[in-house]
Amino acid sequence: MLREPSELRIDSQGRIELPMSLLAEAGIAPEAALIAFSDGDGRIVLRRAEDAMRDLIERGQL
C-alpha cells in the first residue's frame, strides 16, 4: 500500500517531529521505546525496541 509521504525538517538540535498519523500507521504508540539505525543511502530506520529484541532472540543473537 502506498502512503502519502510527509515532509519533515530537522531542527538545529537534530530533532524531528513525526506526525501522529505516521506513527499510527506504523503501529507505534506515543512514549514507545524505539531504536534507530542508518540503513545507508540516506535512510534512517526506526523500530520498536521490543520488536528488535524479539528478532535478536529468535535469531539466537541475544
N, C-alpha and C positions, 0 to 999 in steps of 0.2 A: 504494500500500500504506500503510495507516495503522499507525503505530507508537505504542506507549505512551509518553507524554511523561515526562521526568524533571524533578522539581522541583529547582532549583538555588538556591543563595544566593550573593550577592556579599559577600565579606569586607570588612573595614574598609579594606583596601588596594586594593579594586576588582578582586580576583581571583575567578575562578570555576574550579572543578574540573569537568571534563567526564567523565562515565563512559566507561570504555573501550569498553563495548558501543555507545554512541552514536558514538564515533569510528570503530569498526569498521564500523558500518552506513553511515557516510558515506565510508568508504574513506580515512580519514585515519590515518596511522601515527604512533606516538609520535615526537617530535622533528621532526615535519613543520613546515615554514615555512608560516605562514598569514597572510592579510591579513584585516582586519576593517573593515567599514564599516556605517554606520547606513542602514537601509532605511526609516527613518521609522516613525511609528506604533508605537513600542515594539519595533521589530525590529532586531537586530544580525545581520549575515550574516558567516559565516566561510567563506573559500575557500582552497584550497591555492594558494600563491603561484604554483606552476608552471602551474596551470590559468588563473589570472587573466592571467598574462603571455602564455600561448598565445592567449587570447581577444583580447587587445590587438593582438598581432601579426597574427592572422587578419583583424581589422577594419582593419588599416593604421594603427592609432593609436600605434604604437611604432616 
